[in-house]
Amino acid sequence: MLFIRFYLNLKFHQAIIYDRIMLNKNEILIKIGLKIRRLRESKNVSIQDFADKLDMEYNNVIRIEKGRTNFTVGTLVKIANALEVDLKEII
């Protein structure tokens, strides 16, 4: 009985840690997306023009800016180049 209680307690704590990791990942995606949107808007570029410049679908740009999708480092580099900023300004 003690072993089962220990095992369940361990699994519970692992689930909490996993939730925190996922939360941090989602927070990071949202923050990066917000930076991208602010930079795009500061340059008076529409979402459609930005999507065309990135050779990307309009809806994908919206998902990135809202932090609803994962993206590769390559995509971040394309975005930085399209915005004419250093990558470090986005991340």
N, C-alpha and C positions, 0 to 999 in steps of 0.2 A: 504494500500500500504506500509506503514511504517513497519507494522508487517511482511509482506512477505519479505521485504528487510532484516530486522533483522534476520528472520528465515534462509534465504539463506546464509547470512553472517556467522551465527552461524554454519551452516552445513559445509560451506567452511573451517572454522577454525578447526572444528572437523576432517575433512578429512586430513588437513595438519598435525595435531597432530598424527593421526593414521598412516600416512605415515612415520613420524619420528620414531614412535615406531617400525614399521616394519623394517625400515632401520637399526635401532640400533640392532634389533634381528638378522638380516641378517649379519651385521658386526661382531657381536659376534660369530655367527656360523662359519664365515670365519676365524676369528682369532683363534678360538679353533681348527678348522681343520688344519690350518697351523702349529700350535704348535704340533699337533699329528703327522703330516707328518715329521716335522723336527726331532722330537724325534725318530720316526721310522727309518728315514734315518741315524741318528747319531749312531744307533745301528746296521746298515747294515742289516736291515730286509726288505725283499721284500714285496710288497703288498700282494702277494699270501700267503706267509708264515705267515704274520700278520693276514690275513683273516682266515687262517686255525687255528691259535692260538686262535682267537676270536670266532671260530665256526660261521663265518659270510660269506656271499657272497662277492666275490672280488669287484663287482660293488658297494656294500653298503659301503665298506671301502673307495673307491674312492669318493663317494658322501659325506661321512663324512669329509674326508680330504679337499675337495673343498668347504665345508660349504653349500652344496646343500640339506641337509636333517636335520630334527630335530632328536635328539637322547635323550634317557632317561638318568637319572642319573645312572641307572644300567649299561647302555652301557658305560658311561664314566668310571665307576669303573672297568669294564672289560678291557677297553683300558688301563687304568693306571696300572692295574695288569699285563697285557700282556707286557707293556713297562717297568715294574719294576720301576715305579716312583710314587711319591705321587700325588694324585688327584690335589692338589693345583698347581703342575707344568704344568698341562694341562689347568686349568681355571684361 
